[in-house]
Amino acid sequence: MYENIAESLDGVMKDGMILAVGGFGLCGIPSDLIDVVKASGVKDLVVVSNNMGIDGKGLGLLLENGQVRKVIASYVGENKLFAEQFLDGKLEVEFSPQGTLAERLRCGGAGIPAFYTKTGVGTLVAEGKPHAEFDGELYVQERAIVADVALVHAYQADTEGNLVYRYTARNFNPLVATAGIVTIAEAEHIVQPGEIDPNHIITPGVFVQRLIRTTDRVKDIEQRTVRPVAVK
């Protein structure tokens, strides 16, 4: 466990690396670790994440800082800067259907180099990729993703790196955690070994190499939707 957030990334950040990041929108993103990546100044990053945050928040900070060369994602519609960089040819983008992206990360963590899926067959997603026929149906081959470094956010952890996520903040975090050669987790609460019910552990500590406690911060909401107050 690291006491200093910046030190948790010492020795693993390098230009051109593949960086997998958990979260969905702004939910469950490792905000503190993203800040450290920004401060490190590493560039030409290949970022693997469901999306790239929004302008000025989450992974959008790395786009603003000019640190990202390529993005592998399933959805990017909330980030205007992303669209501008993509359309201007400054950013390489590999779109991957959401379920396919999840499976690519899972396979990366499980040591499975590739798999076949029907999703994307006959579309731009499948262009240039191997195809095969199974039981009379055509499938496209998708390669697994293994990241140099994976960053995840957990609700609770013990000092052995066992992680528990909270509600929808779980999203891509468990998959990203397994897909990193080095996985760094930030957790809101850190307890001693044995204080988490083993049945509640989602990511075993064997997948986590470094752990830090998050700073207290406001959790941003991407699109706040509220119910009108009923007038009696």
N, C-alpha and C positions, 0 to 999 in steps of 0.2 A: 504494500500500500504506500502511495506517495502522499506526502503532506502538501507539497507544492505542485499546483496544477501544471505550471510550465515545465517542471522537471519530469512530469509523466511522459512527455514526448521526446525527451532527450535521447539522441542517438538513433532515432527511427525515422525522422523526417528527412526526405531528400527530394530533389527536383525530379519530376517525371514519374513519381510513384503512383501506384493505384491505391486510392483511398476510398474505402467503403464506409458509408455513414448511415446509421439508423435514423428512424423517424419517418413521419408522414405529414407533409406540410410543415407546421411548426410543433406538432404533437410528438413528444418523445424524442426530440432532437438533442444531441449532446452539445448544448450551447457553449458550455465552458471550454470544451475541447476544440470546438470550431474556432473560438476566439484565439486559442493558443496556436492553432494552425495558421490563422491569419497573421498573428504577430511573428511567427517564425519566418515569414517571407518566402517559403518554398514556392516554386512555380512549376508550370507545365504539368499540373496535376491531372490525373484521370480520376474523376469522381464518380463513384457508383452509389446511387441513392434513388429512392422512389421519385423524388423531385428535388428542386434546388431552392427550397425555401421561398421567400418573397423578397422584394426589393428592400435591402437594408437589414434583413434579419435572416438567421440561419445560414445556410450555405450561400445565400445571396451575398453575404459579406465577402466570400472568396471570389465571387464573380466581380464584385466592385473593385477588388484589390488586384485584379488581373492575374490571379494565380492558377486559373483553371484552363487547361488546353482541350480537354474532352470530357463529355458527360455521358454516362450510361444511365438512363432513367426511363420511367414509364409515363411520367406526367410533368409538364413544366408550365402549365397555363397561368400560374399566378405571379410569374416573374417577368416584368417588362424588359429588364436589362438582359435577361437570358435571351429573349426573343430578338432583341437588337443585335447582340453579339453573334447569334446564330445566323440571322439574315445577312449580316455584314461579312460573314465568312471568317470571323475571329474565333469562333468556337465550334469544335467538332462535336456532333451529337449522334449517339447511337440509341435509337428508341427501342425499347423492349417491352412487350406487353406485361402488365403488372404481375400476373401469375407466372409468366415465363421468367421474369426477373427474380421473383422469389425463389423459384426452383433452381435457377442458375447459382444463386447464393447458397442454397441448401446443398446442392451437389458439390460446390466448391468446398464446403465444410465437411462433406462426407467422403471426399476423395473420389468422386465420380466425375470423370473428365467431360462427359457430354451426355445428352439425352435427346430423345425424339418427341415432338409434340405436334398436334394438328394446328395449334394456334399460330396464325400468321401465314399458313400455306396459301399461296396465290396472291400474297400482298408484297409490298416493298420490304417488309420485315424479313421475308424469306429469300430475297434476291442474293445470289452468290453463295448460298449455304447448301451443304449436302442434303439430299432428300432420299427417303427410302419408303418402300411400300410394306405395310403390315396388314395382313388380313384384308387386302383389297383397298386399303385406305392409304393416302399419301401423307407422309409426315416430314417435318423439317428438323434438321439437327441443330441443337443449340448447345453452345459451349458453356461449361461451368465458369464461375468467377471466383478467383482467389485473389484477395487484396493483400498488398504489402502491409497495410495497417487498416484496422477496422476500429471505428469509434462508435460507442453505444451509450445510451442513457438508461439507467435502471432506477427503480423506486427504492429498492433495498438491496444491500449486499452484505456478505460477511467478509472478514479479512482474508478468507481463502479465495475470494472472487466468485462465489456462488451468487447468482443474480435473480432477483424477482422484479417483474415489471408490473405496472399498475394500469388496469383497464386498457383503453385504446392506445395508450402510450407504449404498449407492447409492440404493436405493428411489426415493422421490419427488424427491430432490434435483435431478437433471438437468431434470425438468419444471418444478419451481418456479423454477429459475435462469433459465429462458427467459421466464417469465411475468411477471417484475417490470419495472416502469418503471425502478426502481433496484434492482439486485441486489447484496447484500452477502454475501460469502462468508467463512467462517472455515475455515482449513486447519491441519492438524496439522503439516505440513511445507511450507516455502516455499523454492523453489530459484530459480536464475537462468534466464532464457529460454534455451531450447535444451537444458536438462538433462532435460526430459521428452520421451520418444519421441512424436512427433506422432501416431503410431498409437494411443497410449494415452490421449490427451486425450479426455475425454467431454464436458465443457462448454467450448467455445471462449471465450477471454477477452473477445470482443466482447460477450458477455452479462453480464459482471461489471463493475460500476462501482467497487466498493470491496472491499478485501481486508484481512483481519487474520489473525494467527497465533493459534491457540487457546492457552489456558492448559493446563497439565498438570493433568488431573483424572481421577478414577476414572470409568470408563464404566459407568453403571448398567445392570443387566440387569432387564428388566421382570418376567420369570418365569423364575427359574433352575431348569433341569431338568438333573439329572445321572443318569448311569447307576450303578446299585448296584455296589459293588466286589465282584468275584468272590472268594469265599473258597475257597482251595485246600486 
